[in-house]
Amino acid sequence: MKHPYEKIMIIEIGSLIAVIVIGIIALLQKSALFIFLCLYLLVLSMGCDALIHWYMYQQQEATKQFLRAMTLFLFVTFLLFHK
């Protein structure tokens, strides 16, 4: 039997794996573009985790995770356009 939120979990795990791979590439190539992509994928992963908590009726944990994701999103977007 599949977990009801398996699709969201797959997106979360996939984005974390992509963060690791792209992060290694970003470190080797010293590319700011890959670093920003990596951080946005991390925001996606945190957003998926917040959704999973929300659907499992853990609203307090979901809210904290969502606020973390939004803070990181705003910070990365500010850094991207501040240059």
C-alpha positions, 0 to 999 in steps of 0.5 A: 500500500502506498503512502498517501503523500508519496508524490510529495515525498518523492519531490522532497527527496529528489530535490535534496538529491539534486541539492547535493549533486548541484552543490558539489558542481557549484563548489567545483566550478565556483558558479554563483548560478548553481549556488542559487539554484541549489538554495532554491531547490532547498526551499522546494524541499522545505516547502514539501516537508511543510506540506507533508506536516500540514496534511498530517495535521501537524500544523505547528511544525508545518508553520515553522517549516513554511516560515523557514522556507519563506525566509530562505526564499526571500533571503536568496531572492534578495541576494540574487537581485542585489548584485 
